[in-house]
């Protein structure tokens, strides 16, 4: 029930999520300079690209739904695969969804609280409602979920393009900031690791299409 555009929307929609609107602050803060921050972004993108290419090959060699679980099961057996699946369902996926929902709620509520920060209770309540709503959409029908994903993906890419264009215009008018781009760069390995963590977090999601690879191949055969 999924086509090429739907698959692209899954990857783009998950990668271009809340991370890209949150991580730049961490990358710049821990890098210490704009020049090093750009290096961290480039290296994070390169590492993510290598991982995505590896998963593209895995998806064609092991055409089973389940993504990471299917590959660990084929390579290492049922026990490591079960342990990964348990940790993913209990910790990894819920934590990622919580971060995304809380970030969304914070941005939605911020215009209504211009003189102060939104209350934590309101942010958490709206985040919970959004998670429940999207869960219901995904449980209702695959086609409905893909349509929602397509719309959100296009919207997020458009918003990101607006931010990029505005940033380029600002940089072109303030070129003095690039006279010494690496001034103040951190020399601490720990700080650099934290900068890479923020950068890689915003690129996360390139492996999610492989969770539905088997469904995609079945539709192609039909």
Secondary structure, DSSP 8 states (H G I E B T S, - for coil): ---HHHHHHHHHHHHSSSHHHHHHHHHHHHH-SHHHHHHHHHHHHHHHHHHHHHHHHHHHHS--TTTHHHHHHHHH-HHHHHHHHHHIIIIIHHHHHHHHHHHHHHHHHHTT-TTS---HHHHHHHHHHHHHHHHHHHHH-HHHHHHHHHHHHHHHHHHHHHHHHHHHHHHHH-GGGGTTTTTT----HHHHHHHHHHHHHHHTTTTGGGGGHHHHHHHHH-
